[in-house]
Amino acid sequence: MSAVIDQAALEQIFLSARTHSVWLDKPVPDELLVRVVDLMKLGPTSANCSPARVVFVKSPEAKARLKPFLSAGNLDKTLKAPVTAILGYDLEFYEKLPRLFPHTDARSWFTGKPEHIVETAFRNGSLQGAYFIIAARSLGLDCGPMSGFDQAGVTAEFFAGTPIKANFLCNLGYGDASALKPRSPRLAFEELAQIL
């Protein structure tokens, strides 16, 4: 049995962690982004399918490419964030299964089954997106995940010519805690879970 992580870790990852919209003027080094991805990829996916793909938008030129696809409410905070990650999912993830899940012919589970491919890619890519947020918070970054953007436009701009589709965006950096509003309520255990 694994040990329970300490209270400070729980605070950093969940209890005190917040979605940030205002960012300190502090850069995020590329090496830290590599570490986030290296942690994210260790989270479980079905048959180790690992469909998530990430594009880190950092440079002014890349931000200019992203700008036309942002909703009005997400425009300013995204352009001011040190980094915006585009979390996507690869609809040809199964082509890598002979390497990622080598003990059986898992590729054949998906070949010629487009609905199964989309469902698996989206579900597991979204799971990996959640791991991404946990990894980023674990390494001291604040996150601002969001879905207010033109998904088709971002897919065409950043994943053109590939089988990858944009899923959601996540701003990264060091948030300005003084700009946070009170945490929104959460559902009680009884409203969202049951033990049978």
C-alpha angles and dihedrals in degrees: 000000000000120000119254111255115244127265093255090058092048090050092051096046102035123348100055098017114111139184106259129212101168119062136202116234093253122124125233112225119230090235090063091052089053089053091051091054092044089056095041093055092059094066115103123268128174110280086352086281093158099191098168118115123184133203115189112211108204113134123082088243092054091045089053089054091051097044099080091057099052123102116241092253093054100039104089098039092048096048090049095047114102090230136010117199118207106209111204138168128228115230089200094054090123091069087072095050095094086065099033098042103023101161094078140018096266092155089072090060088071109028109116093003105107097171092051090047094052094045093048095044094048096044096046094038088054090049089053089049089058090049087051091058092047091048092049093049090046089057094051101264126130120225137213107188117187146164100202099116143091100272095190091048094050090046091052094045100044105023102035114155093015134097090241122117125196114247108176142331127242123193113212135196140080110318126220101241091194089069096055120116120215113288113268117244122269128212118264119250091254091055096054108023144038135189114219 
